[in-house]
C-alpha cells in the first residue's frame, strides 16, 4: 500500500477510480505517441508534452461538469483530454487537419473546444489567468452555476497579470480555481532561483483566499483538494489557489536538451511517476484486478491508434478557410 496516497478513494466507486486511471493512461499514451509522430516528421511545429503531470488534469477534471470552464497553457493536451475533448479531435489538430478541434488553425499550443468547456489554450505565460477570472465574473453576473479552472506553471506566478487576476477574483468572490502545476522549472529556470517563498500557495494569503499545497503526483490528493475548491466556488465563497507539486518527465519543449537538470533528479522523480503509483494503489486497496487494468490499457491503445487513422485520413483546410472563424457573427 502507498501510505502517501490520500484516502479519497473511500468516497469513490471502482468505476470512477478506473475512469481516473484510464484518463491518466490516455493522456500518457497520447503524449508519447505525439512525440513519436513529431520525431517522424508527421506533426508540424513543436510540442510541449504533459508526461509526468497526468494526475493533475485527471484529478481536477474528475470534479468538473461539462459546462464548467477550463483555461489552459502552452502545455494543453492533457487538460483538453481530461475535459472531454476527444483524442481524435486533438490528434487531427496536431496534424493541422480541418477536422481538428480548432479546424487545424490552432495547433498544439491552442487546443480547445468550447462545446466541452475547454477554451482554446493560451500560450502566453500567465495570459490565461485574467481570462479565467473574466469567465468566472461573467458566470457570476449571469447567475450561472459554473466554475472556471485556470491551469498555469510556476513561471506564470511571477507575471503581473497573475497578481491582478487573483486580486480581482478574491475581492469579487469569483467562482474560479487557480491550479498551479509547479513542476519546479519555468522552462529551464529552477523554482528556487525565482521565488523566496517555499510555496506559491503562500501568496494566497496576500489576496485573502485559501492556498493549498498538494502532491501533484497523487491523483486522489488532487481530486480531494479540487473537490473542496470547486464546491467552495459553487457556494459563492470565492477562489482557491491550488499548488500541485509535480514534475515533467520530459523537456520543456521538443527542443529542450534538459541540461539544467541532473540525471539523479530525473531518476528520483521517475520513481514517483503518478501512473504506476496509482495502478499499484488500485491493485492493493480497491479490489481492482490486473486483468481490468490491462483491459483499460488495451482500450487506450485502440483509441490512440484510431485517432491517428482519423487524423491521417482527414482533409487539410482549404485556402479560403483562412478567412473563416475570424469574427464572431
Backbone bond lengths (Angstrom), bond angles and torsions (degrees), N, CA, C in turn:
res aa  C-N    CA-C-N  psi(-1)  N-CA   C-N-CA  omega(-1)  CA-C   N-CA-C  phi
1 X - - - 1.475 - - 1.526 110.00 -
2 X 1.347 116.54 135.87 1.459 121.28 174.99 1.519 107.68 -83.29
3 X 1.321 115.83 103.38 1.463 119.34 -174.94 1.517 112.42 -67.32
4 X 1.359 117.22 -15.15 1.456 119.64 -179.70 1.530 112.43 -83.62
5 X 1.341 116.90 -16.91 1.452 119.21 179.84 1.520 109.07 -67.70
6 X 1.326 115.88 138.44 1.459 120.24 -179.78 1.526 110.29 -68.55
7 X 1.320 116.11 162.41 1.467 120.77 178.81 1.516 111.84 -86.21
8 X 1.353 117.22 18.06 1.462 120.74 -177.71 1.513 113.42 -58.99
9 X 1.352 117.05 -21.57 1.464 119.23 179.63 1.517 112.06 -65.28
10 X 1.336 117.45 -17.57 1.464 120.16 179.89 1.518 111.88 -62.74
11 X 1.326 117.51 -25.36 1.458 121.39 -178.18 1.521 112.37 -102.21
12 X 1.340 117.39 2.47 1.453 121.63 -177.68 1.517 110.11 -118.39
13 X 1.332 115.97 137.80 1.451 120.14 176.51 1.518 111.21 -77.95
14 X 1.335 115.50 168.20 1.463 120.63 -178.48 1.526 111.84 -59.37
15 X 1.334 117.41 -36.01 1.458 120.21 -178.81 1.522 111.36 -62.77
16 X 1.324 116.64 -42.74 1.470 119.50 -179.08 1.522 111.06 -71.40
17 X 1.305 117.16 -36.34 1.458 120.07 177.18 1.526 110.78 -64.40
18 X 1.328 116.25 -42.59 1.466 120.03 177.28 1.521 111.17 -65.22
19 X 1.332 116.62 -35.93 1.466 120.12 178.03 1.524 111.01 -63.84
20 X 1.324 116.63 -38.12 1.457 119.96 177.63 1.521 110.95 -67.60
21 X 1.319 116.15 -40.70 1.465 119.65 176.25 1.523 110.58 -62.56
22 X 1.339 115.70 -44.24 1.466 119.63 -179.85 1.522 111.32 -61.32
23 X 1.327 117.14 -39.58 1.455 119.83 179.43 1.531 111.06 -64.73
24 X 1.324 116.49 -42.66 1.457 119.62 178.25 1.524 111.18 -62.36
25 X 1.318 116.27 -42.25 1.471 119.96 178.32 1.515 111.14 -66.23
26 X 1.335 117.42 -38.38 1.461 120.44 179.38 1.529 110.71 -63.45
27 X 1.322 115.84 -45.01 1.467 119.47 179.30 1.525 110.28 -61.55
28 X 1.341 116.78 -46.10 1.467 120.45 -178.48 1.529 111.49 -60.89
29 X 1.331 116.31 -48.62 1.469 118.89 -177.68 1.521 111.65 -69.25
30 X 1.326 117.08 -32.67 1.468 118.89 176.41 1.524 109.51 -63.00
31 X 1.319 117.06 -45.90 1.458 120.83 -177.28 1.524 111.96 -68.11
32 X 1.316 116.33 -42.05 1.473 119.32 177.41 1.526 110.58 -61.83
33 X 1.322 116.34 -41.33 1.461 120.68 -179.23 1.518 111.16 -69.29
34 X 1.334 116.98 -41.32 1.466 120.23 177.51 1.525 110.71 -60.14
35 X 1.316 116.23 -39.00 1.457 120.38 177.86 1.529 111.00 -63.26
36 X 1.330 116.24 -45.07 1.461 120.59 178.35 1.528 111.25 -60.67
37 X 1.321 116.88 -44.27 1.467 121.45 -179.29 1.521 110.82 -65.69
38 X 1.322 116.19 -37.59 1.466 119.97 177.75 1.525 110.15 -63.58
39 X 1.322 116.72 -44.73 1.464 120.92 -179.51 1.524 111.69 -64.51
40 X 1.317 116.88 -25.81 1.465 121.78 177.01 1.524 112.40 -84.14
41 X 1.320 116.82 -2.70 1.457 120.80 -179.97 1.514 114.30 79.39
42 X 1.331 117.15 17.25 1.466 120.71 -177.03 1.522 112.63 -94.67
43 X 1.331 117.24 -11.09 1.460 122.21 176.16 1.524 108.15 -120.40
44 X 1.332 117.97 124.94 1.461 120.37 179.87 1.533 111.72 -78.78
45 X 1.322 115.86 173.03 1.461 122.89 176.37 1.522 110.62 66.68
46 X 1.314 117.36 -152.76 1.460 121.34 -177.79 1.516 110.18 -122.15
47 X 1.326 115.81 179.06 1.459 121.66 -178.53 1.517 109.20 -137.99
48 X 1.324 115.39 145.17 1.460 122.16 169.79 1.527 105.60 -120.89
49 X 1.320 116.03 102.83 1.455 120.89 -169.23 1.523 112.35 -85.45
50 X 1.328 115.21 154.47 1.462 124.29 -173.27 1.529 111.87 -104.89
51 X 1.318 117.21 11.99 1.455 121.81 -174.20 1.527 110.71 -61.39
52 X 1.327 115.73 122.59 1.455 122.18 -179.81 1.517 114.00 106.17
53 X 1.331 116.42 -18.78 1.467 120.20 -175.38 1.525 113.00 -108.26
54 X 1.330 116.77 13.33 1.463 121.47 -171.03 1.523 114.27 -60.39
55 X 1.315 117.53 -29.60 1.461 120.02 -176.64 1.522 112.18 -65.26
56 X 1.331 116.91 -27.03 1.465 119.45 -178.97 1.525 110.50 -68.97
57 X 1.319 116.63 -55.39 1.467 119.94 -178.61 1.518 111.49 -62.22
58 X 1.336 117.26 -42.42 1.462 120.18 -178.48 1.525 111.28 -66.52
59 X 1.328 117.30 -40.94 1.459 120.38 -178.63 1.507 113.23 -70.22
60 X 1.334 117.22 -40.56 1.466 120.53 -179.54 1.524 111.04 -70.34
61 X 1.326 116.72 -48.74 1.464 119.24 -175.10 1.518 112.52 -67.54
62 X 1.336 117.00 -19.88 1.469 119.73 178.40 1.520 112.28 -65.02
63 X 1.336 118.54 -15.34 1.468 121.05 179.80 1.529 111.64 -107.30
64 X 1.327 117.92 1.18 1.461 120.73 -176.38 1.519 112.07 -95.88
65 X 1.320 114.76 157.68 1.455 122.19 173.21 1.527 109.46 -100.12
66 X 1.318 116.40 164.69 1.457 120.39 -178.58 1.513 111.31 -58.84
67 X 1.331 118.18 -37.52 1.463 121.48 -175.67 1.529 112.70 -79.20
68 X 1.324 118.36 -12.20 1.460 120.29 175.92 1.525 109.86 -67.91
69 X 1.327 116.00 153.70 1.458 121.23 -177.79 1.523 111.30 -98.20
70 X 1.313 115.28 143.67 1.456 122.33 168.30 1.518 107.82 -123.73
71 X 1.331 115.78 129.87 1.458 121.96 179.51 1.526 107.01 -119.16
72 X 1.321 116.56 119.87 1.454 121.66 -168.29 1.528 112.68 -112.20
73 X 1.333 114.55 -168.04 1.458 123.57 -170.72 1.528 110.55 -126.29
74 X 1.332 115.23 -162.15 1.469 120.92 175.96 1.534 111.83 -71.64
75 X 1.321 117.68 -5.10 1.468 122.74 179.58 1.531 108.70 -119.15
76 X 1.346 117.98 66.09 1.467 119.54 -163.46 1.523 117.56 -100.24
77 X 1.338 119.56 -9.29 1.465 119.09 -170.50 1.525 112.23 -56.65
78 X 1.335 116.61 -45.63 1.461 119.87 -178.24 1.513 112.58 -64.85
79 X 1.330 116.13 -40.33 1.468 119.69 178.16 1.527 110.45 -62.04
80 X 1.340 115.77 -42.38 1.465 119.88 -177.90 1.520 111.49 -66.73
81 X 1.321 117.22 -45.18 1.462 120.24 178.32 1.525 111.03 -60.28
82 X 1.324 116.26 -44.59 1.463 120.04 -178.52 1.520 112.08 -65.51
83 X 1.328 117.68 -28.10 1.472 121.25 179.65 1.517 112.23 -84.99
84 X 1.334 117.57 -4.79 1.456 119.45 173.93 1.508 115.82 110.78
85 X 1.315 118.48 -0.77 1.464 120.09 173.53 1.528 107.12 -69.30
86 X 1.320 117.85 133.98 1.460 120.38 -172.30 1.521 112.05 -74.31
87 X 1.322 114.94 153.88 1.460 120.53 175.33 1.524 110.41 -61.35
88 X 1.336 116.95 -34.95 1.469 121.02 177.58 1.517 111.04 -59.49
89 X 1.321 116.01 -48.35 1.464 120.11 -175.89 1.525 111.61 -67.24
90 X 1.327 116.81 -38.04 1.459 119.30 -179.71 1.518 110.60 -72.94
91 X 1.326 117.65 -41.31 1.467 120.13 179.19 1.522 110.57 -63.37
92 X 1.318 117.10 -42.30 1.463 119.84 177.73 1.521 111.08 -62.89
93 X 1.317 116.56 -35.20 1.467 120.09 176.88 1.533 110.97 -64.97
94 X 1.322 116.50 -41.31 1.460 119.93 178.32 1.525 111.11 -64.43
95 X 1.327 116.80 -32.20 1.457 121.83 177.33 1.531 111.90 -78.46
96 X 1.326 117.00 -7.68 1.453 120.96 -178.50 1.512 113.58 74.41
97 X 1.317 117.25 30.16 1.455 121.72 -175.77 1.532 111.92 -94.70
98 X 1.337 115.46 156.97 1.463 121.64 -176.68 1.524 112.01 -66.85
99 X 1.323 117.83 -20.59 1.463 121.86 179.59 1.527 111.90 -87.89
100 X 1.304 117.46 4.08 1.447 120.77 -179.17 1.511 112.54 -68.31
101 X 1.311 115.96 167.47 1.466 121.90 -177.59 1.520 112.05 -55.89
102 X 1.330 116.76 -34.02 1.468 121.71 177.32 1.523 110.70 -118.30
103 X 1.332 116.25 29.67 1.465 123.91 177.06 1.524 112.80 60.85
104 X 1.326 115.98 27.61 1.446 120.25 178.62 1.512 114.35 80.16
105 X 1.325 117.21 7.32 1.474 121.08 -175.09 1.527 113.06 -98.88
106 X 1.316 117.16 -9.36 1.458 119.83 -175.50 1.511 113.85 -105.81
107 X 1.339 115.90 -40.35 1.448 119.54 -177.01 1.512 112.65 72.27
108 X 1.309 115.63 -168.11 1.460 122.40 -171.99 1.527 113.31 -58.11
109 X 1.322 117.83 -42.43 1.463 119.91 -172.27 1.519 114.53 -86.34
110 X 1.337 117.80 2.36 1.463 119.96 -178.88 1.525 111.48 -134.34
111 X 1.327 116.65 32.98 1.463 121.54 179.86 1.531 109.72 -69.15
112 X 1.328 115.50 139.88 1.460 119.67 175.90 1.510 111.40 178.24
113 X 1.309 115.93 167.51 1.466 122.90 177.22 1.522 107.01 -158.53
114 X 1.321 116.36 105.41 1.459 120.44 -176.07 1.520 112.69 -64.15
115 X 1.327 117.73 -20.60 1.461 119.76 176.60 1.524 110.98 -65.07
116 X 1.323 116.37 -23.96 1.465 121.50 177.61 1.523 112.08 -101.88
117 X 1.330 116.89 6.43 1.453 120.39 -177.82 1.512 113.69 79.48
118 X 1.338 116.61 12.13 1.463 121.56 -178.42 1.523 108.83 -102.84
119 X 1.337 116.16 101.79 1.452 120.67 178.22 1.526 108.80 -63.33
120 X 1.337 118.68 135.67 1.467 118.71 174.33 1.525 110.45 -49.58
121 X 1.318 115.93 129.08 1.463 121.85 -168.50 1.526 112.33 -62.11
122 X 1.323 115.18 152.32 1.460 122.89 -176.64 1.524 107.82 -115.13
123 X 1.329 116.52 117.36 1.461 121.15 -171.96 1.521 113.34 -82.76
124 X 1.326 118.36 -16.08 1.466 121.02 179.67 1.521 109.04 -70.19
125 X 1.326 116.71 125.36 1.463 120.78 -176.63 1.524 110.25 -61.46
126 X 1.321 116.21 120.00 1.457 121.84 -178.83 1.512 114.35 82.56
127 X 1.318 118.50 -9.63 1.457 121.37 -176.81 1.510 114.32 -68.56
128 X 1.333 116.13 -21.25 1.464 119.87 -178.83 1.528 113.22 -83.40
129 X 1.337 117.37 -15.68 1.466 120.08 -172.44 1.537 111.89 -68.04
130 X 1.331 120.04 -49.94 1.467 118.33 176.77 1.525 113.03 -66.08
131 X 1.328 117.16 -27.61 1.468 119.40 177.56 1.525 110.22 -67.85
132 X 1.320 117.28 -38.89 1.467 120.46 175.91 1.521 110.75 -62.57
133 X 1.340 116.46 -41.32 1.463 119.44 177.12 1.523 110.48 -63.50
134 X 1.329 116.60 -37.18 1.460 120.30 177.96 1.509 112.54 -65.49
135 X 1.324 117.39 -40.75 1.467 120.66 176.62 1.529 110.63 -62.83
136 X 1.326 115.69 -40.72 1.465 119.68 178.82 1.526 111.07 -66.94
137 X 1.328 116.76 -37.59 1.467 120.36 177.37 1.525 110.80 -64.04
138 X 1.340 116.26 -43.21 1.463 120.11 178.22 1.522 110.92 -61.07
139 X 1.343 116.19 -43.15 1.471 119.68 179.55 1.523 110.88 -62.20
140 X 1.316 116.55 -40.18 1.463 119.97 -179.68 1.525 110.73 -67.59
141 X 1.336 117.40 -43.14 1.458 120.72 -179.59 1.522 111.69 -65.53
142 X 1.327 116.22 -33.00 1.465 121.11 -179.90 1.528 111.63 -89.05
143 X 1.327 116.33 1.36 1.467 122.97 179.11 1.524 111.93 56.19
144 X 1.322 115.73 42.50 1.455 121.85 176.47 1.519 109.52 -95.30
145 X 1.307 115.86 142.47 1.468 121.45 177.28 1.529 108.28 -84.03
146 X 1.318 114.63 69.95 1.470 121.78 -174.89 1.518 108.89 -130.39
147 X 1.336 115.36 140.40 1.457 122.02 177.08 1.521 108.80 -117.55
148 X 1.317 116.89 140.57 1.460 122.06 174.08 1.523 109.35 -103.12
149 X 1.319 115.94 135.06 1.466 121.71 175.18 1.518 107.88 -115.11
150 X 1.323 116.01 128.98 1.452 121.62 -178.33 1.520 109.73 -117.40
151 X 1.346 116.68 117.03 1.454 121.55 175.37 1.525 109.65 -93.31
152 X 1.322 116.25 144.12 1.462 121.02 173.57 1.519 108.49 -160.10
153 X 1.325 116.00 161.30 1.453 120.77 177.92 1.513 111.71 -92.92
154 X 1.318 116.26 175.30 1.461 119.81 -178.28 1.522 112.39 -62.86
155 X 1.326 117.41 -28.33 1.462 119.37 179.17 1.512 113.35 -64.92
156 X 1.323 117.52 -30.86 1.464 121.05 -176.71 1.520 112.60 -68.41
157 X 1.326 117.12 -24.98 1.464 120.36 -174.40 1.527 113.03 -73.87
158 X 1.309 117.50 -1.47 1.466 120.98 173.08 1.530 111.90 -106.17
159 X 1.304 117.16 9.72 1.464 122.10 175.79 1.530 109.43 -87.98
160 X 1.309 116.41 143.42 1.462 120.12 -179.66 1.509 113.38 -60.62
161 X 1.352 116.97 -38.17 1.465 120.74 -179.35 1.523 111.57 -62.90
162 X 1.323 116.60 -29.28 1.467 120.97 178.58 1.527 109.79 -62.13
163 X 1.330 116.81 -48.00 1.454 121.21 -178.63 1.534 111.42 -65.84
164 X 1.306 116.28 -41.62 1.465 120.15 -179.74 1.526 110.75 -63.24
165 X 1.321 116.01 -42.65 1.462 119.84 -177.91 1.523 111.59 -67.05
166 X 1.343 117.12 -42.76 1.463 119.41 178.75 1.522 111.23 -64.48
167 X 1.324 116.96 -37.62 1.459 119.04 179.34 1.525 111.23 -65.70
168 X 1.341 116.48 -45.31 1.473 119.84 178.70 1.526 110.57 -62.29
169 X 1.333 116.35 -43.45 1.467 119.71 -179.07 1.523 111.00 -61.42
170 X 1.331 116.11 -36.96 1.472 119.91 -178.06 1.515 111.88 -72.40
171 X 1.340 117.43 -48.12 1.463 118.54 -175.15 1.520 112.15 -70.83
172 X 1.334 116.92 -22.74 1.465 120.37 178.53 1.531 112.30 -100.63
173 X 1.319 117.88 3.77 1.479 122.16 179.87 1.525 111.51 51.69
174 X 1.305 116.57 52.06 1.458 120.99 -175.69 1.531 111.71 -79.76
175 X 1.332 116.94 146.30 1.470 121.12 -179.98 1.533 111.29 -80.99
176 X 1.319 115.90 75.38 1.459 120.88 -178.06 1.525 109.30 -137.91
177 X 1.324 115.68 142.55 1.459 121.94 175.58 1.528 107.88 -116.63
178 X 1.308 116.53 120.09 1.460 122.15 179.46 1.525 108.21 -93.48
179 X 1.325 116.80 118.12 1.464 122.13 -175.53 1.523 109.45 -113.30
180 X 1.317 115.57 107.01 1.464 121.41 177.25 1.525 108.96 -88.83
181 X 1.319 116.51 116.58 1.462 121.17 173.80 1.531 107.07 -91.20
182 X 1.310 115.39 87.07 1.463 120.87 -176.50 1.522 109.33 -82.01
183 X 1.351 115.52 95.33 1.461 119.64 178.75 1.531 111.68 -96.98
184 X 1.329 115.75 18.59 1.468 125.17 170.44 1.519 115.04 78.38
185 X 1.337 117.62 -5.46 1.458 119.78 179.90 1.517 110.58 -141.42
186 X 1.326 116.37 128.94 1.463 121.82 169.74 1.517 105.70 -92.73
187 X 1.329 115.99 95.03 1.462 122.25 -166.62 1.528 107.03 60.54
188 X 1.345 118.65 -101.50 1.458 120.41 179.66 1.526 112.99 -113.30
189 X 1.338 118.32 2.50 1.462 121.55 -178.01 1.523 110.32 -85.96
190 X 1.334 118.65 117.95 1.468 120.28 179.70 1.519 111.44 -64.33
191 X 1.313 115.92 144.42 1.461 121.97 -178.86 1.528 111.36 -54.01
192 X 1.310 117.15 -44.01 1.460 120.70 -174.76 1.519 113.14 -67.09
193 X 1.333 118.18 -18.18 1.460 120.96 176.73 1.522 112.29 -84.95
194 X 1.313 116.99 -12.48 1.461 120.76 -175.37 1.517 113.69 -113.26
195 X 1.344 117.38 -9.59 1.466 121.16 -176.00 1.521 110.61 -135.16
196 X 1.322 115.50 137.17 1.460 121.08 172.76 1.520 111.17 -86.90
197 X 1.354 116.48 -28.28 1.453 120.65 179.26 1.528 109.63 -79.04
198 X 1.324 114.86 154.27 1.463 119.39 -178.90 1.517 111.36 -73.30
199 X 1.332 116.27 -35.38 1.461 121.22 -178.27 1.514 110.46 -135.81
200 X 1.329 116.24 141.31 1.458 121.64 176.43 1.523 110.51 -62.86
201 X 1.318 117.05 -32.06 1.470 120.88 -178.67 1.519 112.43 -58.63
202 X 1.335 117.99 -23.56 1.467 120.14 178.73 1.525 111.73 -63.76
203 X 1.318 116.59 -25.49 1.462 119.97 -179.73 1.528 112.05 -67.13
204 X 1.320 116.99 -16.98 1.463 119.94 178.53 1.522 111.00 -60.13
205 X 1.333 117.40 -31.66 1.465 121.16 -179.04 1.526 111.33 -58.56
206 X 1.326 116.81 -35.97 1.461 120.78 -177.53 1.523 112.15 -66.61
207 X 1.334 116.54 -21.40 1.465 119.87 -177.44 1.516 112.55 -110.65
208 X 1.321 117.73 2.67 1.458 120.45 176.03 1.511 114.34 72.93
209 X 1.322 116.11 36.77 1.463 120.03 176.02 1.526 108.66 -130.26
210 X 1.339 117.58 158.84 1.469 119.16 176.85 1.529 111.25 -65.30
211 X 1.312 115.84 142.07 1.455 122.40 172.86 1.512 109.38 -122.15
212 X 1.329 116.88 125.70 1.463 121.90 -173.39 1.524 109.46 -125.12
213 X 1.327 116.72 131.39 1.460 122.40 174.43 1.528 108.34 -102.45
214 X 1.328 115.85 127.58 1.459 121.63 -173.99 1.528 109.71 -128.07
215 X 1.323 116.68 146.26 1.463 121.74 169.74 1.530 107.44 -70.33
216 X 1.306 116.38 103.06 1.459 120.98 -175.72 1.511 114.63 -73.25
217 X 1.321 118.24 -3.68 1.456 121.85 174.94 1.529 111.84 -101.26
218 X 1.323 116.16 6.88 1.468 123.53 177.15 1.521 107.23 -114.33
219 X 1.317 116.95 100.48 1.464 120.83 -173.40 1.527 111.29 -61.32
220 X 1.322 118.17 -32.04 1.461 119.99 -179.47 1.526 111.57 -73.89
221 X 1.326 117.01 -34.11 1.458 120.24 175.19 1.522 110.45 -66.30
222 X 1.327 116.18 -40.53 1.464 120.63 177.08 1.521 109.80 -63.37
223 X 1.333 116.62 -46.56 1.466 121.19 179.47 1.516 111.43 -57.23
224 X 1.323 117.09 -46.72 1.462 121.56 -177.35 1.528 111.10 -62.36
225 X 1.323 116.60 -46.75 1.465 120.39 -179.96 1.516 111.41 -66.49
226 X 1.332 116.84 -41.21 1.464 120.70 179.82 1.521 111.25 -66.03
227 X 1.326 116.54 -39.21 1.468 120.29 179.21 1.524 110.44 -59.56
228 X 1.329 116.82 -45.20 1.455 120.58 179.87 1.530 111.26 -65.46
229 X 1.347 116.92 -41.98 1.468 120.83 -178.41 1.523 111.62 -67.51
230 X 1.331 116.86 -41.18 1.459 120.87 -179.04 1.526 110.41 -68.96
231 X 1.325 117.52 -42.25 1.460 119.69 178.50 1.523 110.81 -64.49
232 X 1.312 116.80 -37.16 1.463 120.56 176.76 1.524 110.19 -61.66
233 X 1.318 116.59 -43.26 1.462 121.01 178.88 1.529 110.83 -64.01
234 X 1.335 117.03 -40.63 1.473 120.25 -179.60 1.526 111.42 -65.94
235 X 1.314 116.82 -29.69 1.467 120.30 179.58 1.528 112.37 -78.59
236 X 1.327 117.31 -1.00 1.454 120.62 179.77 1.508 113.85 82.49
237 X 1.341 117.48 19.24 1.459 121.26 -176.12 1.519 113.62 -94.92
238 X 1.346 116.33 3.34 1.446 119.29 172.36 1.511 115.57 98.50
239 X 1.340 116.06 -170.81 1.462 122.10 -171.56 1.523 113.59 -84.07
240 X 1.328 114.50 166.00 1.457 123.54 173.96 1.521 108.08 -135.21
241 X 1.322 116.59 144.10 1.460 122.25 173.09 1.522 108.21 -105.30
242 X 1.325 116.21 113.50 1.462 122.94 176.73 1.527 108.97 -103.19
243 X 1.299 116.64 127.31 1.463 120.43 174.36 1.523 108.31 -111.21
244 X 1.325 116.02 113.41 1.456 121.93 -178.59 1.525 108.74 -101.40
245 X 1.322 116.45 112.11 1.457 121.34 -178.52 1.523 109.23 -81.00
246 X 1.323 116.35 116.22 1.456 121.33 -174.40 1.528 108.84 -146.20
247 X 1.324 116.52 -165.63 1.467 120.40 -174.90 1.518 108.01 -160.69
248 X 1.322 117.02 130.53 1.469 118.44 175.19 1.522 108.67 -85.35
249 X 1.311 115.02 125.32 1.467 121.47 -178.44 1.521 110.55 -86.67
250 X 1.307 115.86 37.91 1.456 122.63 -178.47 1.519 106.83 -159.62
251 X 1.316 117.07 -179.46 1.448 120.23 177.69 1.515 112.25 -77.06
252 X 1.334 115.05 170.56 1.463 119.83 176.85 1.520 110.54 -59.41
253 X 1.317 116.75 -43.89 1.458 122.63 175.34 1.526 107.05 -143.65
254 X 1.319 115.94 -177.65 1.453 119.51 -177.46 1.532 112.54 -65.61
255 X 1.321 118.58 -19.36 1.468 121.78 -178.35 1.523 112.79 -94.50
256 X 1.336 117.29 10.01 1.461 121.83 -173.61 1.529 110.80 -93.93
257 X 1.355 118.90 116.74 1.469 120.75 178.79 1.518 113.74 -81.52
258 X 1.335 118.87 -7.14 1.465 125.00 177.17 1.533 112.60 61.95
259 X 1.303 117.49 32.69 1.468 120.51 -179.99 1.522 112.70 -73.27
260 X 1.314 118.16 -11.49 1.458 122.54 -179.64 1.528 112.35 -85.45
261 X 1.352 117.54 -4.16 1.455 121.65 179.09 1.524 109.43 -117.80
262 X 1.315 115.96 148.15 1.455 119.63 178.35 1.525 110.32 -86.44
263 X 1.316 115.79 154.05 1.462 121.09 176.68 1.526 110.54 -63.85
264 X 1.339 115.81 -33.19 1.462 120.42 179.75 1.526 110.64 -65.55
265 X 1.334 116.61 -41.24 1.455 120.20 178.63 1.525 110.65 -64.25
266 X 1.313 116.92 -45.11 1.461 120.50 -179.78 1.528 111.21 -62.83
267 X 1.331 116.24 -39.86 1.465 119.70 178.57 1.522 111.20 -64.26
268 X 1.334 116.19 -40.43 1.465 120.37 179.75 1.520 111.24 -61.97
269 X 1.325 116.86 -43.20 1.461 120.12 -179.89 1.525 112.10 -74.07
270 X 1.311 117.14 -29.36 1.459 119.69 176.37 1.522 110.72 -60.64
271 X 1.323 116.32 -33.08 1.460 120.65 177.82 1.529 112.39 -69.70
272 X 1.343 116.66 -15.13 1.465 121.92 177.48 1.529 111.57 -101.86
273 X 1.325 117.14 13.72 1.466 122.53 -179.70 1.529 109.39 -46.69
274 X 1.341 118.03 124.10 1.472 120.01 -173.12 1.514 115.09 -67.00
275 X 1.325 118.65 -23.33 1.467 119.72 -174.81 1.530 112.29 -78.48
276 X 1.321 120.17 -56.10 1.479 117.55 175.37 1.518 112.70 -61.47
277 X 1.314 116.66 -29.32 1.467 120.76 177.68 1.529 110.62 -63.37
278 X 1.329 116.65 -46.38 1.463 120.22 -179.75 1.525 110.23 -72.29
279 X 1.324 116.48 -35.90 1.465 119.84 178.19 1.528 110.57 -58.72
280 X 1.318 116.36 -46.11 1.462 119.88 -179.86 1.520 111.17 -65.50
281 X 1.318 116.13 -37.30 1.465 120.37 177.91 1.528 110.66 -61.47
282 X 1.331 116.81 -43.64 1.462 120.54 179.69 1.520 111.03 -63.66
283 X 1.325 117.22 -41.96 1.460 120.63 -179.72 1.525 111.79 -65.53
284 X 1.319 115.71 -37.23 1.463 120.49 -173.64 1.519 113.34 -84.06
285 X 1.335 116.70 -33.78 1.466 119.59 -167.83 1.522 116.03 -120.05
286 X 1.302 118.48 -11.34 1.471 118.78 -167.63 1.523 114.42 -124.73
287 X 1.300 118.71 18.87 1.465 122.23 176.80 1.528 111.95 54.25
288 X 1.336 115.37 34.47 1.460 121.39 175.27 1.525 107.79 -101.93
289 X 1.324 116.79 132.40 1.464 120.29 -175.75 1.521 111.46 -90.02
290 X 1.306 114.87 159.16 1.459 120.54 176.14 1.527 110.29 -62.49
291 X 1.325 117.02 -34.29 1.464 120.80 178.94 1.529 110.91 -63.72
292 X 1.338 116.54 -39.78 1.464 120.00 177.93 1.523 111.35 -63.48
293 X 1.317 116.48 -41.46 1.465 120.09 -179.32 1.523 110.90 -69.98
294 X 1.322 117.83 -37.51 1.468 119.97 176.83 1.524 110.27 -65.27
295 X 1.331 116.72 -35.57 1.464 119.89 177.53 1.526 110.41 -64.75
296 X 1.332 116.73 -38.81 1.468 120.29 175.64 1.511 110.37 -62.36
297 X 1.329 117.18 -45.53 1.460 121.16 179.97 1.526 111.14 -59.13
298 X 1.325 116.27 -41.62 1.468 120.75 -179.33 1.518 111.11 -67.12
299 X 1.333 117.20 -40.52 1.459 119.85 179.96 1.523 110.96 -66.71
300 X 1.334 116.49 -35.88 1.464 120.64 176.66 1.526 110.14 -63.71
301 X 1.327 116.76 -44.36 1.464 120.03 -179.73 1.517 110.74 -62.25
302 X 1.321 116.94 -40.31 1.471 120.28 177.58 1.521 110.75 -62.81
303 X 1.331 116.47 -40.79 1.463 120.73 179.71 1.530 111.21 -63.87
304 X 1.321 116.77 -39.84 1.465 120.80 179.28 1.525 110.46 -66.47
305 X 1.307 116.83 -45.48 1.469 119.77 -178.97 1.531 111.04 -64.70
306 X 1.329 116.20 -37.04 1.467 119.23 177.47 1.524 110.52 -66.83
307 X 1.319 116.70 -35.83 1.465 120.73 178.04 1.521 111.06 -64.25
308 X 1.320 116.91 -39.04 1.477 120.48 178.12 1.519 109.84 -64.88
309 X 1.334 116.55 -45.78 1.462 119.65 179.11 1.521 111.36 -59.82
310 X 1.315 115.41 -43.21 1.465 120.17 179.48 1.525 110.71 -61.15
311 X 1.314 116.60 -45.37 1.462 120.62 -178.36 1.527 111.08 -65.43
312 X 1.318 116.28 -44.24 1.467 119.39 -178.15 1.522 111.80 -65.26
313 X 1.322 117.75 -34.88 1.464 121.51 -176.71 1.525 113.82 -88.80
314 X 1.326 117.24 -1.75 1.463 121.18 -178.71 1.527 110.31 -84.26
315 X 1.331 117.26 152.53 1.468 120.51 -179.12 1.522 111.87 -78.31
316 X 1.316 114.59 155.18 1.461 120.72 172.37 1.525 109.21 -76.46
317 X 1.332 118.89 155.76 1.469 119.89 174.19 1.524 110.62 -61.21
318 X 1.324 116.18 151.69 1.463 121.63 176.22 1.530 109.68 -86.03
319 X 1.331 117.36 155.26 1.473 119.46 179.57 1.524 113.27 -53.57
320 X 1.331 117.40 -38.52 1.464 120.29 -178.82 1.523 112.80 -68.17
321 X 1.342 117.14 -17.81 1.461 120.14 178.56 1.524 112.05 -65.07
322 X 1.330 115.94 -15.58 1.459 120.55 178.10 1.522 110.73 -59.73
323 X 1.303 117.21 -27.80 1.469 121.50 -173.15 1.527 112.76 -99.36
324 X 1.327 117.20 2.12 1.469 119.99 177.42 1.529 109.68 -100.04
325 X 1.320 115.81 160.11 1.475 123.28 179.20 1.524 112.91 62.58
326 X 1.312 115.78 24.90 1.466 119.78 178.42 1.523 110.34 -85.19
327 X 1.339 116.26 -41.82 1.453 121.53 179.75 1.529 109.40 -124.46
328 X 1.308 115.86 152.22 1.455 121.27 174.17 1.510 108.61 -83.77
329 X 1.347 117.03 118.82 1.460 120.94 -178.83 1.535 109.63 -74.28
